Amino acid sequence: MGFDFISFFPRAVIQGIPLLFGSTGEILTEKSGNLNLGIPGIMYVGGISGVIGAFFYERAAGGTLNPVLAILIPILSSLLGSLLMGLLYCFLTVTLRANQNVTGLAMTTFGVGIGNFFGGSLVKLTNSDVPSIALTNTSNFFKTSMPGATTTGWFGEMFLSYGFLAYMAVIIALGASYFLNHTRSGLHLRAVGESASTADAAGINVTKYKYMATCIGSMIAGLGGLYYVMDYANGVWSNNAFGDRGWLAIALVIFTIWRPNVSILASILFGGLYILNIYLPTPGGQMAIKELYKMLPYVITLVVLIVVSLRKKREDQPPASLGLSYFREER
């Protein structure tokens, strides 16, 4: 049986969109010098926040949903939840100067705990015997494909069959790339990430840029969690269902060498590698080989990291002050 690329590609895109949201948000954050390892937790909070908003709107509206409100309420809820996580991270690492690695890991644990707590609480409100929440009516608005998706053959299936959040992810990634490389504010942000003391001496407000980049990056990453629930999972929330997608998003940052525009194709590649085990034949049905296929995204990231380290080109390196707290008094 041959490899069916036309059916494989859309599934790779759907798998890759949460990674694209997460990696774009993390690239913006890291360009300010903040290493936010809390992205998995932030994506989790973004997902459950959108679920909470959609859940209570569906209950209040009964059987008839307003399409605009059905989309706006989950999105705004997701943005608010992930914004609060970004503000918490900034308060701890920028204002209180806590260790960024420890803070990020703690926020991942905290975010997953928050999501599981509220997810379990909503399940109890539904009096359901199944440990999940189904928001199918809201999900239908997020999954509506582009016009022509079913009438243009393979082209429609490969490029027009996605919900609007998938196209929003691409637009945000392209916009982030343009912002970083072609605007004065983007130049200032990169300067803060390279040397906060030099940027401060030049009159750039280091704290402002770190807060803004991290909070906006967190909100973008949170949309990845919302996409996973409302589009990929058809509006079904189950605790601990995200898997390792948040960590893959962080790995994607290294793979793309901190370039949001490259993340578009790289996220599809990672999404494809993530599900490759389903499409590739396994000799004798050996499950061990399928598990080896699942390692491919991580193996490729390690290879890229080794190659980048060997090349030592400045444009391929992370921001010079990444992960370092800035003490103005030491300038």
C-alpha positions as CSV (number, residue, x, y, z in Angstrom):
1,M,0.0,0.0,0.0
2,G,1.4,3.4,-1.1
3,F,1.9,6.4,1.1
4,D,-1.2,8.7,0.8
5,F,0.3,12.2,1.0
6,I,-3.0,14.0,0.3
7,S,-4.6,12.6,3.4
8,F,-1.3,12.7,5.4
9,F,-0.6,16.4,4.9
10,P,-3.9,17.8,6.4
11,R,-3.4,15.7,9.5
12,A,0.2,16.9,9.8
13,V,-1.0,20.5,9.6
14,I,-3.7,19.9,12.3
15,Q,-1.0,18.3,14.5
16,G,1.4,21.2,13.8
17,I,-0.8,24.2,14.5
18,P,-0.6,24.0,18.3
19,L,3.2,23.8,17.9
20,L,3.2,26.8,15.7
21,F,1.2,28.9,18.2
22,G,3.5,27.7,21.0
23,S,6.8,28.2,19.2
24,T,5.8,31.7,17.9
25,G,4.9,32.8,21.4
26,E,8.1,31.4,22.8
27,I,10.3,33.0,20.1
28,L,8.9,36.4,21.0
29,T,9.5,35.7,24.6
30,E,13.1,34.5,24.1
31,K,13.9,37.4,21.9
32,S,13.5,39.6,25.0
33,G,15.9,37.4,27.0
34,N,13.3,35.5,28.9
35,L,13.5,31.7,28.7
36,N,9.9,30.6,29.5
37,L,9.9,26.9,30.0
38,G,6.3,27.3,31.3
39,I,4.9,27.2,27.8
40,P,3.3,23.7,28.2
41,G,1.5,25.0,31.3
42,I,0.5,28.2,29.6
43,M,-0.9,26.3,26.6
44,Y,-2.8,24.1,29.1
45,V,-4.3,27.1,30.9
46,G,-5.2,28.7,27.5
47,G,-7.1,25.6,26.6
48,I,-9.0,25.2,29.9
49,S,-9.8,29.0,30.0
50,G,-11.4,28.8,26.6
51,V,-13.3,25.7,27.7
52,I,-14.6,27.5,30.8
53,G,-15.8,30.4,28.7
54,A,-17.5,28.2,26.1
55,F,-19.0,25.9,28.8
56,F,-20.8,28.6,30.6
57,Y,-21.9,30.4,27.4
58,E,-23.4,27.1,26.1
59,R,-25.3,26.6,29.3
60,A,-26.5,30.2,29.4
61,A,-27.5,30.3,25.7
62,G,-29.4,26.9,25.8
63,G,-29.6,25.3,22.4
64,T,-29.1,28.4,20.2
65,L,-25.6,29.9,20.0
66,N,-24.6,33.2,18.5
67,P,-21.7,32.5,16.1
68,V,-19.8,35.6,17.0
69,L,-20.2,35.1,20.8
70,A,-19.4,31.4,20.4
71,I,-16.1,32.3,18.9
72,L,-15.2,35.5,20.8
73,I,-15.9,34.2,24.4
74,P,-13.6,31.2,24.2
75,I,-10.9,33.2,22.5
76,L,-11.0,36.1,25.0
77,S,-11.2,33.7,27.9
78,S,-8.1,31.8,26.5
79,L,-6.2,35.1,26.0
80,L,-7.1,36.3,29.5
81,G,-6.0,33.0,31.2
82,S,-2.7,32.9,29.3
83,L,-2.1,36.6,29.9
84,L,-2.4,36.1,33.7
85,M,0.2,33.2,33.4
86,G,2.5,35.5,31.4
87,L,2.1,38.3,34.0
88,L,2.9,35.8,36.8
89,Y,6.0,34.7,35.0
90,C,7.2,38.2,34.5
91,F,6.5,39.3,38.0
92,L,8.6,36.4,39.3
93,T,11.5,36.6,36.9
94,V,11.6,40.3,35.9
95,T,10.4,42.1,39.0
96,L,11.5,39.6,41.7
97,R,14.5,38.3,39.5
98,A,13.7,34.6,40.3
99,N,15.6,31.9,38.4
100,Q,13.9,31.6,35.0
101,N,14.5,27.9,34.5
102,V,13.0,27.0,37.9
103,T,10.1,29.4,37.5
104,G,9.2,28.1,34.0
105,L,9.2,24.5,35.2
106,A,7.1,25.4,38.2
107,M,4.6,27.2,36.0
108,T,4.3,24.2,33.8
109,T,3.4,22.1,36.8
110,F,1.1,24.8,38.1
111,G,-0.6,25.3,34.7
112,V,-1.3,21.6,34.3
113,G,-2.7,21.5,37.9
114,I,-4.9,24.5,37.2
115,G,-6.2,22.9,34.1
116,N,-6.9,19.5,35.7
117,F,-8.6,21.1,38.7
118,F,-11.0,23.2,36.6
119,G,-11.5,20.5,34.1
120,G,-12.5,18.1,36.8
121,S,-14.8,20.7,38.4
122,L,-16.6,21.2,35.1
123,V,-17.1,17.5,34.6
124,K,-18.8,17.4,38.1
125,L,-21.1,20.2,37.0
126,T,-22.3,18.1,34.1
127,N,-22.9,15.1,36.2
128,S,-21.4,13.0,33.5
129,D,-20.1,9.5,33.9
130,V,-17.4,10.1,31.4
131,P,-14.4,12.2,32.6
132,S,-14.5,14.7,29.8
133,I,-16.4,17.7,28.6
134,A,-17.9,17.9,25.1
135,L,-18.5,21.3,23.6
136,T,-19.4,20.1,20.1
137,N,-21.7,23.1,19.3
138,T,-18.9,25.6,20.0
139,S,-16.3,23.4,18.3
140,N,-18.3,23.4,15.0
141,F,-17.8,27.2,14.7
142,F,-14.0,26.8,15.1
143,K,-13.8,23.8,12.7
144,T,-15.7,25.5,9.8
145,S,-13.5,25.2,6.7
146,M,-12.8,27.7,4.0
147,P,-15.2,28.0,1.0
148,G,-14.3,25.5,-1.7
149,A,-12.7,23.0,0.6
150,T,-15.0,20.2,-0.7
151,T,-15.3,21.2,-4.3
152,T,-11.7,21.8,-5.4
153,G,-10.4,18.3,-5.0
154,W,-6.9,17.7,-3.6
155,F,-6.2,21.4,-3.4
156,G,-9.2,22.1,-1.1
157,E,-8.3,19.1,1.0
158,M,-4.7,20.2,1.5
159,F,-5.1,24.0,1.8
160,L,-8.7,25.0,2.5
161,S,-10.0,22.3,4.9
162,Y,-8.9,23.9,8.2
163,G,-10.6,26.1,10.8
164,F,-9.8,29.8,11.0
165,L,-7.4,29.4,13.9
166,A,-5.0,27.5,11.6
167,Y,-4.8,30.4,9.2
168,M,-4.5,32.8,12.2
169,A,-1.5,30.9,13.4
170,V,0.2,31.4,10.0
171,I,-0.6,35.1,9.9
172,I,0.6,35.6,13.5
173,A,3.9,33.8,12.7
174,L,4.5,36.0,9.6
175,G,3.5,39.1,11.5
176,A,5.9,38.2,14.3
177,S,8.7,37.7,11.8
178,Y,8.0,41.1,10.2
179,F,7.9,42.7,13.6
180,L,11.2,41.3,14.7
181,N,13.1,42.1,11.5
182,H,11.5,45.2,10.0
183,T,10.3,47.5,12.8
184,R,12.0,49.7,15.3
185,S,10.2,48.1,18.3
186,G,11.4,44.7,17.0
187,L,15.0,46.0,16.9
188,H,14.6,47.3,20.4
189,L,13.3,43.9,21.6
190,R,16.2,42.0,20.0
191,A,18.6,44.5,21.6
192,V,17.1,43.8,25.0
193,G,17.6,40.1,24.4
194,E,21.1,40.4,23.3
195,S,22.3,42.8,26.0
196,A,19.9,44.3,28.4
197,S,22.5,46.6,30.0
198,T,23.4,48.1,26.6
199,A,19.8,48.5,25.6
200,D,19.1,50.2,29.0
201,A,22.1,52.5,28.4
202,A,20.6,53.4,25.0
203,G,17.3,54.5,26.7
204,I,15.3,51.4,26.0
205,N,12.9,50.4,28.7
206,V,14.1,46.9,29.4
207,T,11.3,46.0,31.9
208,K,8.6,47.2,29.5
209,Y,9.9,45.1,26.6
210,K,10.4,42.0,28.7
211,Y,6.8,42.2,30.1
212,M,5.2,43.0,26.7
213,A,7.1,40.3,24.8
214,T,6.5,37.6,27.4
215,C,2.8,38.5,27.9
216,I,2.0,38.7,24.2
217,G,4.0,35.5,23.6
218,S,2.0,33.8,26.4
219,M,-1.3,34.8,24.8
220,I,-0.2,33.5,21.4
221,A,0.9,30.2,23.0
222,G,-2.4,30.0,24.9
223,L,-4.3,30.0,21.6
224,G,-2.4,26.8,20.7
225,G,-4.2,25.2,23.7
226,L,-7.5,26.5,22.6
227,Y,-6.9,25.2,19.0
228,Y,-6.1,21.8,20.4
229,V,-9.4,21.6,22.3
230,M,-11.8,23.3,19.9
231,D,-10.4,22.1,16.6
232,Y,-8.2,19.1,16.9
233,A,-10.1,17.4,19.8
234,N,-13.6,18.5,18.4
235,G,-14.4,20.5,21.5
236,V,-13.7,17.6,24.0
237,W,-11.7,18.4,27.1
238,S,-10.0,15.5,28.9
239,N,-7.5,16.0,31.7
240,N,-3.8,15.3,30.7
241,A,-4.8,15.0,27.0
242,F,-2.3,17.5,25.7
243,G,0.7,15.1,25.8
244,D,4.1,16.6,25.1
245,R,3.0,19.2,22.6
246,G,4.1,22.1,24.8
247,W,7.6,20.7,25.0
248,L,7.6,20.0,21.2
249,A,6.8,23.7,20.7
250,I,9.9,24.7,22.8
251,A,12.0,22.2,20.8
252,L,10.6,23.8,17.6
253,V,12.1,27.2,18.7
254,I,15.6,25.6,18.6
255,F,14.8,23.8,15.4
256,T,13.8,27.0,13.6
257,I,16.8,28.9,15.0
258,W,14.5,31.6,16.5
259,R,12.7,32.5,13.2
260,P,8.9,32.6,13.4
261,N,8.4,32.4,9.6
262,V,10.5,29.2,9.4
263,S,8.2,27.8,12.2
264,I,5.3,27.6,9.7
265,L,6.9,24.8,7.7
266,A,8.8,23.3,10.6
267,S,5.6,22.9,12.6
268,I,4.0,21.0,9.7
269,L,7.2,18.9,9.6
270,F,7.0,18.2,13.3
271,G,3.3,17.5,13.1
272,G,4.0,15.0,10.3
273,L,6.7,13.3,12.3
274,Y,4.4,13.1,15.3
275,I,1.9,11.0,13.4
276,L,4.3,9.3,11.0
277,N,4.0,6.0,12.9
278,I,0.4,5.8,11.8
279,Y,1.3,5.9,8.1
280,L,4.5,4.0,7.9
281,P,4.3,0.2,7.7
282,T,5.9,-1.7,10.6
283,P,7.5,-5.1,9.8
284,G,5.6,-7.8,11.6
285,G,3.5,-5.2,13.4
286,Q,6.2,-4.6,15.9
287,M,5.2,-1.9,18.4
288,A,8.8,-1.1,19.3
289,I,9.4,0.3,15.8
290,K,6.3,2.5,16.1
291,E,7.7,4.0,19.3
292,L,11.0,4.7,17.5
293,Y,9.1,6.7,14.9
294,K,7.7,8.9,17.7
295,M,11.2,9.8,18.6
296,L,11.9,11.5,15.3
297,P,11.0,15.1,16.2
298,Y,13.3,15.0,19.2
299,V,16.1,13.3,17.4
300,I,16.0,15.9,14.6
301,T,16.0,18.7,17.1
302,L,19.1,17.2,18.8
303,V,20.8,17.0,15.4
304,V,19.9,20.6,14.5
305,L,21.2,21.7,18.0
306,I,24.5,19.9,17.4
307,V,24.9,21.4,13.9
308,V,24.1,24.9,15.1
309,S,26.6,24.6,18.0
310,L,29.3,23.4,15.6
311,R,28.7,26.2,13.1
312,K,28.9,29.0,15.7
313,K,27.4,31.6,13.4
314,R,26.1,34.5,15.4
315,E,22.8,34.6,13.5
316,D,22.1,31.0,14.4
317,Q,22.7,31.5,18.1
318,P,20.0,32.2,20.8
319,P,19.9,35.8,22.3
320,A,23.0,36.4,24.2
321,S,21.3,37.2,27.5
322,L,18.7,34.4,27.2
323,G,17.8,33.1,30.7
324,L,19.7,35.8,32.6
325,S,18.0,38.1,35.0
326,Y,18.9,41.8,34.5
327,F,20.1,43.8,37.5
328,R,20.1,47.4,36.6
329,E,22.3,48.3,39.6
330,E,25.1,46.1,38.1
331,R,25.1,47.9,34.8
